[in-house]
């Protein structure tokens, strides 16, 4: 079975792609990995923010 890649809902045989296309696919993979990393970081920061807000809510003396 020939390895394929799907781009915009169309399958392409990797062996038939130009070197330039393969380079762009590598760039897409790097970008996708960075997006995933940033989404994880965002989730972590949102969780921390919610925890800080919860402390304020539970501690009325913190509110002037």
Buried (B, 14 or more C-beta within 10 A) or exposed (E): EEEBBEEEEEEBEEEEBEEEBEEEBEEEEEEEEEEEEEEEEEEEEEEEEEEEEEEEEEEEEEEE
